[in-house]
Amino acid sequence: MSTASVLPAAAQARRRFSLRRVAAWFAARASDPKSGPWLVISFAVWHALLWTLILIRLKAAQDVHMDVAEAFAWGQKFQLGYGKHPPLAGWVAGLWFKVFPVADWATYLLAMTTLGAGLVISWLIALRVVDRRRAFFVVVMLAIYPIFNFKGFKYNPDLLQLVTLPLVVLAYLDAFEKRSVRSGIWLGLAGALALMTKYWVLTMIGAIGLAALLHPERMKFLRSPAPWVAIITMVVAMIPHLIWLKQVDFVPLTYAGDVYGLSSRAQSAGLVLGYVGHNLALLLLPMALAALALAWPPRFIGRLWSRGTNPGVDPGQALNIWIIQVIVAIGPPLGGLAFTIYMKTDWGISLFFLVPLALVAIPALRLRRIALFRLTVIWLVLSLATLAAAPAIAVREMEDNPNSAASYGARSQLARELTETWHMRFGSPWRVVAGTTEVGEPMTFYSPDHPAPYTPGEVWSSGLTSLGEARRLGFIGICDTTDGRLPSCEAWMKDNAANAEQLVMTTQRFFHGHPGPAINWKVYIVPPAQ
């Protein structure tokens, strides 16, 4: 054999050996009780920062999503509820923007910080079920799951559930194990915190309750003080919000019934199928890439599974995770069909974060050290590639949808122009904006005066202002001429802004030479009462 053929083979062997050493070092850091927490926290921080940069570039041609602007508006006035939802999302946004400027990038950082916290809490959950190496593998799978990156761009109650619901699961696993008064108190407080995020969390809370009843060790748990203390604690903690709910005549329930109730069972079935398909598609990416990291090269596929006990998995806690995940995966679609509900795909945002753990907790699965390193490299490569491609993607999306008023309407431009117009006429801050949620909330976010939004004809008012206050302080009414609700908007303005100064303003966004839609806005300027 020639020297030329020996040297490349030797170099290749050294590279493989070096790669194995790096993978072994990385797995050792993830498995170490001292370095493991810092590794997970560092990973979550870098994930949040990297994807904040990606979203800044990816969404550069757009204003912030309406949900984000709405949460910001809620945060301008701390209340026990905001019409459609409980208050926690508004409280968090209010505190966030006391520290950070009101800017698009700060909203993306808020969303990614929320998801970063969810990653760390999910790791703490995993530690109750599997060993540290598997727990970190779960975290990386979640970081690849589109909900924790692309789909997580908008901060709203759905996204915040990825902090509060993992806290509930973590508290439950702790209470199931310790069965003490203290663990019951923590479980009750976690449940109340989740309910203050969105009532949809009752799906997960109900699943946890069923898991406790179905588990073979249920009697140990049910005979302990933990579950009963948890129930009492949660009810007591919710009393202020329940009082508010009664004071507003249970208006959030009216909102849910009016907006999401359907009369057509066929339409409901179609939406349920869309919900299932959408969420399955989102889960396929992390599952496929995790399988690739585990099984590559193909000759190792046969070594992935092994019979017998697995010291890296707690079978009792794993059973809890499997039961909870199966229930929240099956229950909502069946409920949607049974009660003919408008099933939004976004309702699945908070319900599948346990899937990676449920898979990794299969005792027969063997997780090699190299697999953890490979999956982390895959996450890094995908993230950096997306960062590099983000500007081109933003341009391409605008080229493909140049007339999308919802995505590319220049509401931020309108907010600045209306603020200047109000100041020129009255020399005082603009206090109230009247219009649909899609128009009013962006004005609140982008105007330096942050006027309180008032939505005409909305039964589930946020309570941030009132028609009487709008008339006293003066307001600017806005009707979007591209909105199908234009006639009702104009009718309301005719009744409530009859003597207003009427203007028509046109805004249009340009991004890298590409024009967005030109939108005409009908504007009604009502001066403050004398």
N, C-alpha and C positions, 0 to 999 in steps of 0.2 A: 504494500500500500504506500502511496506517495505521501510526502509531508504535506502537500497542498490539500489533500483530502482529510488529513487528520486534524489540522489546525481549526478549520471551521466547526467541525464536530465538537472539539474541545471548547471552543468559544461559546457554542450554543449550550453546552452542558453547564458552563460557568454561569451563563445568563439565567438558566433555569434554577440553578442552585441559589443564585442571588435573589431571584424572585421569591423562591420559597422562604428564604431567610427574612425578607421584608414582610411577607405574608404572616410568617410565624411571629415576628415582632409585633405586628399590628394586632393579631389575634390575642397575643399576650397582654397588650395594653388594654384591649377591650374587656378581657377577662379578669384583670387585676382590680380588686376592690378599691384601691387607692387611685389608680390612674383612670379606671373605667368611667366614673362620673365626669371627670374633666374632659375626657375624650368625647362623651356624648354631648355635653354642654357646648364644647368647641364646635362639634359637628353641626349642632342646631344653630349656633350663631352664624357660622359660615354659610350654612344653607339659607338662612334668613337674609343675610347681606347679599349673597350672590343672586338670589332670586328677586330681591328688591331692585338691584341694578338691571336685571333682565326685564322686569316689568316696567321700569322707567323707560327703557328703550323700546319695549314692545308696544306700550300704550302711549307713546309720545304724540301720536296724531289724534288722541281722544281726550275728552274731559273725564273726570272720575265718574264711576258708575253711580247711578241714582241712589242705590242702596247706601253707598259710602257717604254721599252728601246728606242723606236722610239721617244716618247715625250721627254725623257731625251736628246736624240741626238739633237732634235730641239732646246732645251733650251741652248745648248752650243753656239749658235750663234743667237742673236735676229734679226729676219727678219720680213718683212711685210706679209710673207706667206711661206709655206714649200712644195710647189709642189702639194700635195694632198689636203691640208686643209689650212684654215686661221690660223693665228699665235697664238691665245690666249692660247691654250693648251701647246704649247712650251714655251711661256713666263712664264706661271705659274710654269711649271716644272723647268725652268731655275732659277727662283727666289727661289723656294723651296729648290733646291739642293745647293744654295749658303748658306743656313742656316743648312740643314741637310746633313749627310754623304751619299755618294752614296752606299747604302746598300739596300738589299731586304726589310727589315722592314720599311725603310723610304718610299718606294713606297706604301706599304700597308697603312701606316699612311697618306700619301698624298691622297689616294683614299678615306679613311674613313673621313678625314677632309673635303674633297669635299662634301661627302654625309651628313656629320654633318651640314655643312653650308646650304645644300639644305633642311634639316629638319627645321632649324630655319626660313628660308625664306618661306617655305611652311606654317609654323605656322602663319607668318605675313599675308600671303594670306588668310588663314582661318579666321583670325580675321576680315577681311573685309566682311566676308560672314556669319559667325556663332558666337555664344558666346564662351567665353574662355574655358569652359569645353569641348565643341565639338571640338574646335580647337586643344586642347591637345590630344584628342582622335584620331584626324586625324594624328598627329605626330607619335603616337605610332603605328597606322596602317601602316604608311610608314616605320617605323623602322622594322616591321615584313615582309614587302614586300621584296622578295629576291633580288630585284635590289639594295636595300639599305643595303645588308649584303653579302650573298654568291656571287651573281652576280656582286657585285660592287668591286671585288678585283683588277681590272686592271684600272689604271688611263689612260684615253685617251679622245679625244674630245667628244665621246658619254657620258662619265660620267660627264665631265665638264658642259654639257648642263643641268644637274640637279641643277646647280647653276644659270646659265645665263637665262634659260627659266623660272624658277620660278620668277626671277627678272623681266622679261618681263610681266608676268601675274600680278605680284604685281603692277608694274607701270601702267598697263592698268586699273586695278580696281581703282587705285588712280585717274588716269586721267578721267575715266568715272564718278567718283563721284564728283571731284572738278572742272573739265572742265576749268582749268586755263592754262596760258602760262607755268608756272613753271612745272606743272604736265606733260604738253606736252613735255617739254625739257627732263624730266627724262624718259619718255616713249621712246623718240627717242634715248637717250643714251643707255638705256637698250636693245633696238632693235639692235643697232650697236654692243654692246658687245656680244650679242648672235650670230650675224652674223660673228663675228670674232672668234667664237668657231667652227662652222661648218655650211655649207650652208643648211644642213638638217633642221635647225631651221625655215626656210621659211614655213615649214608645220604649225608650231605653230603660227608664225606671221600672216600667211594667215588665220588661224582659228580665231585669235583675230580680224582681219579685218572683217571677215564675222559675227562674234558675234556682233560687233558694228553696222553692217548694218541690222542684223536681230532682234536686241533687240527692244522691244516696245518703249523705250525711246531714240531711236537712234537720233532723230532730235535734242534733247537737246545737245547731244554729238557732232553731226556733225556741228551744228551751233556755237559751241564754238571754241576757237583757239586751243584747246588741240590736236586734231588729226592732224591738218595741221602743227602745230609747231613740232609735233613728227616726221612727215615725213621729213620735212626740216632738222631737227636736225640729224636724222639718216643718211640721204644722205651726209650731210656735214661731219659727223664723219667718214663715210666710204670712203671719197675721197682718203686718202693715200693708203688704201688697194686696191681701184679700180684702181688707177694708177699702182700699182704693178701688179694687175691682167692683165692689158693691156700689161705691159712690158714683162710678161712671156707668152703672147699670150693665155691667159685664159686656162692655162694648167690644173688647177683643174677640169675644165669642161671636158677636154679631158680624164682625169683619170676616172671621173664618167661614161662617155660614154663608154670607152673601157672596164672597169672592170664590170660594172653593167648593161650594155645593153645586152639583150638576143634576139635571133632570134626565139626561140621556145615558143609559147604561152602556150603550155601544161606544159613545165618546169616552166614558170613564175607562172602559176596557182598553181602548186604544192608548190612552194616556198611561195606564198601568203598564202595558207592554213597553211603551217608550221609556218609562222610568226604569224598568228591569233591564232592558237592553242597554240603556245609557250607562247605568252603574256597573253592569257586568263588563262593558267595554273599558271603562276606566280602570277596573281591577286587573284586566288582562295584562296591561303593561308591566306593573311590578311583579306579577306572578310569572310572566314569561321570562323576564330578565333574571329573576331569582332562580328559576329553573335552569337557565343557561349557566349562571354562576356556579350552581351546585353540580351540574351534570357534565360540564366540559372538562376534559375531552370526553367524547361519547363512551369510551371504554370504561369510564367510571360510573356509568349509569347503574350498573348492577350492584355497586357498593353503596348506593344512596339509602338502601333499605336494609334493616337488620331486625330480626326478631329478638325478643327478650326485653328485660327491663332497661330503661334509659335513665341514668342518674341525672341527666340534664333537664328532665321534665318532671314537674309535680302533677301527677295524674288527677288529683282532686281539684286543683285550681284550673287545670287545663279543661276539665269537664265544665266548670263554670263558664269559661270563655266560649267553649263550643256551643253551649246551650244559649247563652246570651246572643251570640252572633247569628245563630240559626233563627232565633225568634225575631230579631230586628230585621233580618233579611226577608223573611216570609210574611211576618205579621202585617206591615204597612201595605204591601200590594193587595193582600187578601182583604184588608179593611177598606182599601180604596174601591175594590170591586163590590164589596158588600154594601157600602154606604154611598156609592156613586160619587166619589170625591174627585176633584181635579188634582191629580197627582203630579206635582212639579218634580222635575228631575233633580233640582237642587235640594229637595228634602232628603236625598240620599247622602248629602255631603257629610253628615255627622254619624251615619249609621254603619259604616264599613271599615272603620279604623282598626277593628279587632281582627280583620281577616288575615293579615300577615302573621299575627301571633297565633291565630287558630291553626294555621298551616304549619308554622315552625314548631308548634307544640305537639305535633304528631309524634308519639314516642319512637316509632319505627324509622323515622327520618334521621339520617346521620349527616351532620353539618361539618364538613372539613374546614380547616383554618383558611385554606386558599380561597374558599368560596366567599368568605367574609371580605377578604381583600379585593377579590374580583368585583363583587357587587358595589363596593365603595368606589372603585375605579370607574365602573360603568356610570354611577351617579355623577361623578366629577366630569367625565367626558361629555355626557349628555348635557349637563348644566353649562359647561364652558362652550360647547357647540351652539347651544341655544343663545347664550350671551353674544356670541359672535354674529349669529344669524338674525338676531332680534331686529336691528334697523331695517334689514331687507324685508323681513316678514311684515313689519309695520307698513312699509311702503306698498308691498304686494296686496295686503288686505285692503288698503285704501283704494288701490287701483281696481280691485275686484268688486268693491262695494262703495263707489264714489257718491251715491245718492242716499246712503243710509243716514237718515236724520237722527236716529237714536244713537248711533255710534259716533258720527262725525259732525253733528250739529254744534255750532260754536256758542254754546251757552255761557262759557266763561267770558267770551267777548261781550255778549249781551249784558252780563252782570256788571262788567266794568263800565260800559257805556251808560247803563241806567243809573249807576251810582253817581257818575259825573253829572248826568242830567238832573238828578234830585238835588245834588249839592248846589248846582247853579241856580235852581229855582228857589230853594228854601234855606240854604246855608246851614242845614242841620243833618244829622245822620238819617239814613233811610232805615226805617224801623220794621216795616211789614211788607211782604210780597204776597200777592194773591194769585194763585194759578194751580194747575195740576201738580201732582207730586213730581212728575218728570221735569217740570219747569221751575217750580218754587224752590225745591231743595238745592238744586245747583246754584240758584241765586244766593241762597243763604251761605253756601260754601265759598263761592268765588267773589262775592262783593266784600270789600273791606269792612263794610258796616254790618255784615252778617244779619240781614233782616230776618225776623221770625216768619216762617212760612204759614200761610193760611190756605187751606184747600177748600174751595167752594163746594158745598153740597156733600161733603164727606161726613158720614155719620160717625165714623171712628176717628174723630179729630185727635191730633197729637196733644192738644192742650197747651201748645207753646204760645198761642195767642188766640184771640177771638175776633168776631166780626165787630163787636163794640169797640175793642181796643184798636182795631184797624181803622175804624172811622175816626176815632179820637186822635190817633197818631198820624193819620194819613197813610196811604199805601200805593203801591204800583201794582196794577193788575196786568197780567200777561196772558194772551191767548196765542197758541201755536197754530199757524194756519195749515200746517201739515198733519195736524192731529184730527182724527175722526170725531173727537168730542168738541170741535170748534163751535158748533151751533149752541151747545149748552153753556159753553164758556162765555160766548157773546151775550146770551140771554141773561146770565148772572151779572155780567158787567152792566148791562142795560138797567137792571133792577137796582144795583148797588153802587154803580159809579156813573150815574146818569150825567152829572155835571163835571166829569173828569176831563182833563186835557187828553185828547186822543192823538197818538202817534203811530206810525208804522216804521219799524226798524228792520233792517236786513243785516244778517250776519253770515259770514262764510269763512271757513277755515282753509288755509293753504298749508300743505305739508310737503316739503321737498319738491315744490313745483306742481303738486297734484291738488286740484281744488276739491273741497268737500261740497256738500249741498248748500245752496243759498236758501236761507229760511227767512220768510217774512213773519215778523212778530207784531201782533196788534197790542199796543201798549196803552194803558189807561192810568193816568197820573192823578190821584186824588190827594189834595193838599190836607195838611193837618187841620183839625177843627180849631176855630178861633176861640 
